[in-house]
Amino acid sequence: MIKSYKSIQNIVGPLMLVDQVEGVKYDEVVEVHLQNGEVRRGQVLEVNGPRALVQIFEGTGGINLRDSKVRFIGKPFMFDVSEEMIGRVFDGLGRPRDGLSPIIPEKSLDVNGEPINPIARDYPNEFIQTGISAIDHLNTLVRGQKLPIFSVAGLPHQELAAQIARQARVLGDEERFAVVFAAIGITFEEANGFIEDFRRSGTLDHTVVFLNLASDPAMERIATPKMALTAAEYLAFEKDMHVLVIMSDMTNYCEALREISAARREVPGRRGYPGYLYTNLSTIYERAGRIKGKKGSVTQIPILTMPEGDITHPIPDLTGYITEGQIILSRALHDKGISPPIDVLPSLSRLKDKGTGEGKTREDHASTMNQIYSAYAQGKNAKELAMVLGESALSELDQQYARFSDRFEQEYLNQGFHTNRSIFETLEIGWRLLADLPREELKRIPTEFIEKYMPEV
């Protein structure tokens, strides 16, 4: 039942206090009708007796307390969905941003989603190819996983996000695949670059885009990832599609949470972020997964910039607890001209072993991955030793590993943002690098794989 009130008591930042309300519920949608005919949307954050605290998405500027009318809709925030979403661009609140007409919905879904029963969850174990060697081979992404990318301001994480959106696919001709791209708090130039890139490459034909610009109200950032995940869940679990959700930048989402918390005068937690930051992030990240009896899957790649490059900052720290690994970008590699600058040694995909091997990628995937990790780590150690003692102090074997480290960065990591490698091309590059090491050093690879795949030198 829709109820209207003209009893706004106070406005603080994005928050509005409405008095003398009845039957109002937490999370209920609110419409604020301004004196000039404008309508803004919001959501109930708290109900205390006859008072309701409302968060306004479009901001509270220009609202007249005496003349504005507040309508409580009686239901949570809903998003109209259908397969027509694919190829469209929406704003952070799910309204068309591409100048086209609204979609004809098949149904309306609560943007908060429904919790997945843990017993109903299926284990993520199928490979997703991103076309990026450092991810596909060394930090494999599997369907239903949540694998964040940790970056720092000034590094090309947006270019990497666009590359993954362009290149990602699932193996198998009969599998249906879609990308949901949520841009949270990005600049107009970045947004324009994404859209032009997607249109030029044809990526938009299988992508749903949600754009929240830095100039948009901060409160809209709270809704953007929820809109994106609602679209993804519909395509995955009702249309049997495999959906990859890329969300950039989750740091902007967390900053919006902190802004709301400060406006509500809540007791702050670490670094001023609300104490419920972990719980809130989990409601976003845990919407990834696979469900038994359903063909589709939702896979997440949240991208976040670490404030001051601090991996112990609450945002990356809590994200690491909830997700299944992390891809870390390196400024040192970026300064050397390596792109994408993925630092493979501290990066990790905790589910990589579940999505590799014969029938998924290739039988030599896991063993070559382990051998390359080991060789690169030894090469980095050798180069650090050479900086202290000089190259003449290195043994011949250490020098070989140091050369391997350099070749690995230039030939394997440094593929650029427009090179799309299949997993089989990546494996061949790995074998070509390993061929320069003494055969007796390849202790992590079974002899039969060496005989079968090692190229002739």
Rosetta blueprint (number, residue, H / E / L):
1 M L
2 I L
3 K E
4 S E
5 Y E
6 K L
7 S L
8 I E
9 Q E
10 N E
11 I E
12 V E
13 G L
14 P L
15 L E
16 M E
17 L E
18 V E
19 D L
20 Q L
21 V L
22 E L
23 G L
24 V L
25 K L
26 Y L
27 D L
28 E E
29 V E
30 V E
31 E E
32 V E
33 H E
34 L L
35 Q L
36 N L
37 G L
38 E L
39 V E
40 R E
41 R E
42 G E
43 Q E
44 V E
45 L E
46 E E
47 V E
48 N E
49 G L
50 P L
51 R E
52 A E
53 L E
54 V E
55 Q E
56 I E
57 F L
58 E L
59 G L
60 T L
61 G L
62 G L
63 I L
64 N L
65 L L
66 R L
67 D L
68 S L
69 K E
70 V E
71 R E
72 F E
73 I E
74 G E
75 K E
76 P E
77 F L
78 M E
79 F E
80 D E
81 V E
82 S L
83 E H
84 E H
85 M H
86 I L
87 G L
88 R L
89 V E
90 F E
91 D E
92 G L
93 L L
94 G L
95 R L
96 P E
97 R L
98 D L
99 G L
100 L L
101 S L
102 P L
103 I L
104 I L
105 P L
106 E L
107 K E
108 S E
109 L E
110 D E
111 V L
112 N L
113 G L
114 E L
115 P L
116 I L
117 N L
118 P H
119 I H
120 A H
121 R E
122 D E
123 Y L
124 P L
125 N L
126 E L
127 F E
128 I E
129 Q E
130 T L
131 G L
132 I L
133 S H
134 A H
135 I H
136 D H
137 H L
138 L L
139 N L
140 T L
141 L E
142 V E
143 R L
144 G L
145 Q L
146 K E
147 L L
148 P L
149 I E
150 F E
151 S E
152 V L
153 A L
154 G L
155 L L
156 P L
157 H H
158 Q H
159 E H
160 L H
161 A H
162 A H
163 Q H
164 I H
165 A H
166 R H
167 Q H
168 A L
169 R E
170 V E
171 L L
172 G L
173 D L
174 E L
175 E L
176 R L
177 F E
178 A E
179 V E
180 V E
181 F E
182 A E
183 A E
184 I E
185 G E
186 I E
187 T L
188 F H
189 E H
190 E H
191 A H
192 N H
193 G H
194 F H
195 I H
196 E H
197 D H
198 F H
199 R H
200 R H
201 S H
202 G L
203 T H
204 L H
205 D H
206 H H
207 T E
208 V E
209 V E
210 F E
211 L E
212 N E
213 L E
214 A L
215 S L
216 D L
217 P L
218 A L
219 M L
220 E H
221 R H
222 I H
223 A H
224 T H
225 P H
226 K H
227 M H
228 A H
229 L H
230 T H
231 A H
232 A H
233 E H
234 Y H
235 L H
236 A H
237 F H
238 E L
239 K L
240 D L
241 M L
242 H E
243 V E
244 L E
245 V E
246 I E
247 M E
248 S E
249 D L
250 M H
251 T H
252 N H
253 Y H
254 C H
255 E H
256 A H
257 L H
258 R H
259 E H
260 I H
261 S H
262 A H
263 A H
264 R L
265 R L
266 E L
267 V L
268 P E
269 G L
270 R H
271 R H
272 G H
273 Y L
274 P E
275 G L
276 Y L
277 L H
278 Y H
279 T H
280 N H
281 L H
282 S H
283 T H
284 I H
285 Y H
286 E L
287 R L
288 A L
289 G E
290 R E
291 I E
292 K L
293 G L
294 K L
295 K L
296 G L
297 S E
298 V E
299 T E
300 Q E
301 I E
302 P E
303 I E
304 L E
305 T E
306 M L
307 P H
308 E H
309 G H
310 D L
311 I L
312 T L
313 H L
314 P H
315 I H
316 P H
317 D H
318 L H
319 T H
320 G H
321 Y H
322 I H
323 T L
324 E L
325 G E
326 Q E
327 I E
328 I E
329 L E
330 S L
331 R H
332 A H
333 L H
334 H H
335 D H
336 K L
337 G L
338 I L
339 S L
340 P L
341 P L
342 I E
343 D L
344 V L
345 L L
346 P L
347 S L
348 L E
349 S E
350 R L
351 L L
352 K H
353 D H
354 K H
355 G H
356 T L
357 G L
358 E L
359 G L
360 K L
361 T L
362 R L
363 E L
364 D L
365 H H
366 A H
367 S H
368 T H
369 M H
370 N H
371 Q H
372 I H
373 Y H
374 S H
375 A H
376 Y H
377 A H
378 Q H
379 G H
380 K H
381 N H
382 A H
383 K H
384 E H
385 L H
386 A H
387 M H
388 V H
389 L H
390 G L
391 E H
392 S H
393 A H
394 L L
395 S L
396 E H
397 L H
398 D H
399 Q H
400 Q H
401 Y H
402 A H
403 R H
404 F H
405 S H
406 D H
407 R H
408 F H
409 E H
410 Q H
411 E H
412 Y H
413 L H
414 N L
415 Q L
416 G L
417 F L
418 H L
419 T L
420 N L
421 R L
422 S L
423 I H
424 F H
425 E H
426 T H
427 L H
428 E H
429 I H
430 G H
431 W H
432 R H
433 L H
434 L H
435 A L
436 D L
437 L L
438 P L
439 R H
440 E H
441 E H
442 L L
443 K L
444 R L
445 I L
446 P L
447 T H
448 E H
449 F H
450 I H
451 E H
452 K H
453 Y H
454 M L
455 P L
456 E L
457 V L
